Amino acid sequence: MAVIYRPSLVYLNGKFEIDKAVVTENGTIVEIGDATRLIGKYPDAELVDWKEKIMIPGTVNAHNHSFQSLLRGIGADIPFLEWRDESLYKYSPLLKAKDVYTGAVFAFSEMMKCGVTTVSDFFYVHNEGIESDEAIIQAAKDVGIRLVLARTMYDWEGAPSGYIETVEEAVRNTKALAVKYAGDEMTHIVPAPHSLHAASVEMVKAGHSLAQELNTKFHIHVAEEPFEVKQIQKEHQMRPVELLEQIGVMQDHRMVAIHCVWLDNHEIELMGRHQANLAYCPSSNMFLADGITNIPALIQAGVGISLGSDGACSNNRISVFEEMRMCALLQKVKTLDSTAVNYKQVFEMGTEKGGEILELPIGKIEAGYHADFIALNQNHLSLQPIFHSSDQILANIVYAMQPDAIDAVVVNGKMTVKDGRLVNGSESAIAHSVNELMEGLEEKFQKISK
C-alpha cells in the first residue's frame, strides 16, 4: 500500500520546498511532487499529515562499534592505550552473544532517536563466534535500523582471544554471513580487516580479496594514532597508506578508511588518486586526543568523506548531527579559516555521501531511494528563526538543532520513532537491561580479579 507524507517543508535537491508530498511503497520512495496532485493520483494511499514538520533525509552513521555503548563513561579522560585496556580489553572478553545483543539494541535505539537510519557497525567481539555477529544483526532488525555489518578480521595476538581469528577463519565466517544475508535489503555484510596494527598484511589482503569476490567495499582503521604510524614505519619502512598501496588493496577503489588522522601530504594524494573513502569521526578523535584529520586537504584530493560516531565509549554521543557540527567547527579552528568546511558539506557527509560510500540508495529524498527520512518539529526553538526564504534552516539544523527536535523517523517505509518515542522498544526497558547486564559484568570481573 502506498503512503503519502505531506510535510510543511521537505529538503529536495539542496533546498527546502513547500507544498510537496513524498509517496512511498514497499519501503521505497516512488514519487515526489505537488502535494494536491499526488493526493489525487493515489486516492487509496495512507496520508501522513506532517503539518509543521520539516522532512529531511535520515542520517548515515558510517562507523560505529555498538557493543561499546555498554562501556560509556568507563575509562574516560585517560590516554588511548590505557582507555583501551581499562574499557575494551577489560570488559569485552566477558560479553556473550546475548550481551552483544543488549548493547546493540541500546546503541541502535539511541541512534534512531538521534535521526540515524543506517549504521555501519564495525564489530570484532567474537567470543561466541559467528553467533555474536548474528546478535548484532538481530538487534538491528528488532530496532528497525538499516545495518551494514563491517565484519572485522583481526589476528593480532596481543588482543583478547575473542577478537582473534586465523585468516582462513575470518574469511570463512565473513563470507558465510555475506552469503546468508545476500538480498536482505536491511542487512549488508562487508569485510573489515581491523587495521595495520591489529590485522596482519595477510589478513588485510584477504579482506580486500573477499571484498572483490563479494563486490563490496572493505573497511579498515588507518593512522588513528601516532603509535600505529611509528610501528608501520619501523616494520615496513613506509607510512600506512603507502603500505596499503604497496600490498595492492587500494587500486580498485574499494577502501573505506576510518580516521586517517596522521597522514602526510603524499598519503593524502594517494588516497585521492585511488578514490579511497573516509569515515571521519571527529568527536571520537577529540575525546581520545588522537588529533585532527586534514579534511580540507582530503576534499581537495578528491576523497569521499562520510561521518561516523565511533563507539560510545570514545565519543560519548552517537548522533551524526553532532558529528556534522563537530566536523565543521573543528576544521575551522584548526585552519583558522571559517570557510574551511561549511554546513552544506557536512550535512552532505552525514547523509548522501554516507550512502554513496556504503553503496546504498540512502541519504537523499529522491525517487528510487529507500524510504529513510526524518520529521523535525518546525516550531522547536533550536531551529528558529525560520524565514520565508528558508535559507538558514540547514545551517540551524547543523549548528543549533537539539535531538528532541526530531519528532519522527522512518526507515524502509516503517515508522521507528513517533512523537519522539521509540516504536519498537521501551527506553526504560532498554535502560534496565543495560544496567542489569553491566552490574553483572562488574561482579564477574571482581571475582576474576581476586
Disulfide bonds with the S-S distance in Angstrom:
none
